[in-house]
Amino acid sequence: MRKVSSKALKAARQQKIEQLSLRGLSQREIVKALEKQRIINVNTGKPWSLATINSDLQELEDQWRGAAIKDRLAKKARVNAEIQELKRAAWAERNHTLVAQLLVQERQLFGLDEPIELNLNGHVDGEINHTLSALQAEVMDMEEEELDLLIQNLMISAGVNAPVVIEGVYEHEEVSGEQS
């Protein structure tokens, strides 16, 4: 008699649990359905525990989320490639209306119309340190004068009425995952 690996048994059990869960069965109903189909714990000869079913469902949900993220990224990449091809054709035909429409779609696809976040930390001496995030790649490609103007406009729209003088050096700051 051929022995089946525990990894293969777990995969088969999870496949059945996935089917039953997607058909709307509760965890308790899954335990009973597996027992009825004689899908039991081979080590104990008893039905799988509720804890095992719960653990398997958590693993499956993690797999589903990962697959959904990959699918979304793949679809986004495909749509982007299609937009780029359509833009090339529209430019070749000098169809500026279509180019403009495609640019709107491209901005929406990548969220390029989202506001740039400006964190201001004021000091008693009037010096202001600022950090820009969101669209960081675009911001980092700006000339200092463009960046100064952007900051001035953001401060004015935030209600800072005093004249704004911006001095300093702009450096790319690496952001770590840790909070300080």
Wavefront OBJ file of the C-alpha trace (Angstrom):
o trace
v 0.000 0.000 0.000
v 1.344 3.393 -1.020
v 1.695 5.999 1.728
v 0.412 9.507 0.923
v 2.409 12.447 2.258
v 0.882 14.709 4.894
v 1.435 17.627 2.517
v -0.668 15.924 -0.174
v -3.378 15.053 2.370
v -3.502 18.660 3.563
v -3.748 19.958 -0.017
v -6.607 17.565 -0.790
v -8.401 18.503 2.448
v -7.995 22.212 1.754
v -9.293 21.779 -1.774
v -12.459 20.154 -0.411
v -12.762 22.793 2.344
v -12.438 25.513 -0.305
v -15.250 23.974 -2.369
v -17.538 23.656 0.630
v -16.771 27.146 1.910
v -17.400 28.722 -1.480
v -20.764 26.956 -1.528
v -21.661 28.834 1.655
v -21.198 26.147 4.311
v -20.207 27.268 7.815
v -17.131 25.816 9.479
v -19.271 23.440 11.573
v -21.125 22.329 8.441
v -17.784 21.725 6.727
v -16.656 19.459 9.596
v -19.857 17.403 9.193
v -19.642 17.332 5.391
v -16.032 16.117 5.482
v -16.962 13.410 7.982
v -19.908 12.336 5.834
v -17.548 12.045 2.837
v -15.090 10.096 5.018
v -12.459 12.784 4.808
v -11.113 12.362 8.321
v -7.868 12.760 10.225
v -5.892 9.633 9.292
v -3.811 9.855 12.457
v -6.755 9.829 14.862
v -9.497 8.268 12.748
v -11.763 11.120 13.882
v -13.295 14.058 11.995
v -11.128 17.096 11.448
v -11.379 19.596 14.291
v -13.035 22.964 13.990
v -9.623 24.515 14.718
v -8.086 22.708 11.717
v -10.917 23.844 9.450
v -10.518 27.406 10.739
v -6.748 27.316 10.175
v -7.194 25.919 6.652
v -9.739 28.632 5.820
v -7.357 31.321 7.049
v -4.590 29.918 4.811
v -7.009 29.764 1.884
v -8.133 33.361 2.429
v -4.482 34.484 2.462
v -3.956 32.634 -0.831
v -7.088 34.208 -2.323
v -5.958 37.700 -1.308
v -2.504 37.119 -2.800
v -4.009 35.839 -6.039
v -6.401 38.802 -6.205
v -3.526 41.264 -5.786
v -1.504 39.546 -8.502
v -4.540 39.460 -10.800
v -5.196 43.149 -10.194
v -1.583 44.069 -10.922
v -1.590 41.960 -14.084
v -4.837 43.546 -15.283
v -3.552 47.020 -14.469
v -0.366 46.308 -16.438
v -2.414 45.002 -19.373
v -4.714 48.049 -19.372
v -1.681 50.328 -19.173
v -0.089 48.590 -22.176
v -3.324 48.987 -24.122
v -3.569 52.685 -23.222
v 0.047 53.206 -24.328
v -0.647 51.502 -27.671
v -3.783 53.568 -28.201
v -1.869 56.750 -27.345
v 0.823 55.892 -29.914
v -1.835 55.365 -32.570
v -3.710 58.534 -31.564
v -0.527 60.613 -31.721
v 0.300 59.123 -35.125
v -3.158 60.125 -36.371
v -2.829 63.544 -34.687
v -6.028 62.807 -32.783
v -5.428 65.125 -29.849
v -8.926 64.630 -28.453
v -8.331 60.901 -28.114
v -4.852 61.500 -26.650
v -6.390 63.759 -23.997
v -9.044 61.146 -23.171
v -6.388 58.451 -22.872
v -4.299 60.650 -20.602
v -7.318 61.020 -18.302
v -7.705 57.233 -18.246
v -4.000 56.807 -17.519
v -4.152 59.293 -14.618
v -7.171 57.460 -13.209
v -5.503 54.058 -13.581
v -2.478 55.146 -11.539
v -4.212 57.636 -9.228
v -2.108 60.502 -10.536
v -4.751 63.074 -9.683
v -4.508 62.315 -5.975
v -3.247 65.272 -3.961
v 0.352 65.565 -2.899
v 0.609 65.358 0.862
v 2.565 68.124 2.525
v 3.606 67.654 6.134
v 4.661 70.911 7.741
v 6.480 71.097 11.067
v 6.764 74.689 12.307
v 9.557 75.908 14.565
v 9.594 78.932 16.848
v 12.212 80.677 14.712
v 9.899 80.564 11.709
v 11.796 77.829 9.905
v 9.597 75.199 8.296
v 10.762 71.691 7.499
v 8.646 69.933 4.930
v 8.307 66.429 3.574
v 6.510 65.592 0.366
v 4.982 62.196 -0.226
v 2.651 60.729 -2.882
v 3.738 61.040 -6.483
v 7.230 61.102 -5.045
v 8.864 60.114 -8.333
v 7.292 63.096 -10.119
v 8.131 65.463 -7.293
v 11.719 64.263 -7.147
v 12.088 64.971 -10.887
v 11.044 68.617 -10.438
v 13.508 71.456 -10.625
v 13.990 73.315 -7.335
v 12.081 76.330 -8.659
v 9.121 74.138 -9.628
v 9.177 72.490 -6.228
v 9.356 75.890 -4.482
v 6.326 77.060 -6.451
v 4.434 73.867 -5.625
v 5.158 74.291 -1.913
v 4.177 77.959 -2.003
v 0.884 77.121 -3.701
v 0.183 74.331 -1.225
v 0.883 76.652 1.705
v -1.344 79.370 0.255
v -4.150 76.863 -0.317
v -3.641 75.751 3.317
v -4.322 79.316 4.441
v -0.789 80.590 5.049
v -1.158 84.258 4.078
v 2.305 85.498 5.002
v 4.943 85.736 2.264
v 6.633 82.388 1.831
v 10.399 82.259 1.457
v 11.789 78.839 0.760
v 15.450 78.152 1.320
v 17.366 74.958 1.673
v 18.538 71.896 -0.152
v 16.222 69.224 -1.412
v 17.434 65.727 -0.780
v 15.770 62.425 -1.421
v 14.906 60.958 1.954
v 14.645 57.181 2.245
v 11.572 56.202 4.205
v 11.856 53.079 6.324
v 8.970 50.950 7.510
v 9.721 51.831 11.136
v 8.100 54.704 12.981
v 10.435 56.963 14.946
l 1 2 3 4 5 6 7 8 9 10 11 12 13 14 15 16 17 18 19 20 21 22 23 24 25 26 27 28 29 30 31 32 33 34 35 36 37 38 39 40 41 42 43 44 45 46 47 48 49 50 51 52 53 54 55 56 57 58 59 60 61 62 63 64 65 66 67 68 69 70 71 72 73 74 75 76 77 78 79 80 81 82 83 84 85 86 87 88 89 90 91 92 93 94 95 96 97 98 99 100 101 102 103 104 105 106 107 108 109 110 111 112 113 114 115 116 117 118 119 120 121 122 123 124 125 126 127 128 129 130 131 132 133 134 135 136 137 138 139 140 141 142 143 144 145 146 147 148 149 150 151 152 153 154 155 156 157 158 159 160 161 162 163 164 165 166 167 168 169 170 171 172 173 174 175 176 177 178 179 180
